[in-house]
Amino acid sequence: MHAMVYFTAKDEADAARIARHLLDRRLIACANIFPVRSLYWWKGKVEDDREAVAICKTRRGTVRQAIAEAKKVHPYEVPCIVSYEMGPALAAFAKWIDAETRAARAK
């Protein structure tokens, strides 16, 4: 019924800008943002960068829209934007997510 959308960004300000884009469209109920150190392969070499991570709470039905919208405003060529299902949650918290997000649009 609910899911998390996880993405990395170049810094906390950029992660907040992307999260605000999703919040304004009611695709997520909230985002937690924190700094991270990322090590990864990119174009044949290992990079070692400071980035920010956002973990966003949403409805499972809006995940694809949230990923698409995040990609639209993300500056990375190949951003890490993934999702995972939320396990059991406090009922009041799950209801809050539903109240603060909109149902997915029919296609």
Sequence and secondary structure as in RCSB ss.txt:
>XXXX:A:sequence
MHAMVYFTAKDEADAARIARHLLDRRLIACANIFPVRSLYWWKGKVEDDREAVAICKTRRGTVRQAIAEAKKVHP
YEVPCIVSYEMGPALAAFAKWIDAETRAARAK
>XXXX:A:secstr
 EEEEEEEESSHHHHHHHHHHHHHTTS SEEEEEEEEEEEEETTEEEEEEEEEEEEEEEGGGHHHHHHHHHHH  
SSS  EEEEE  S  HHHHHHHHHHS      
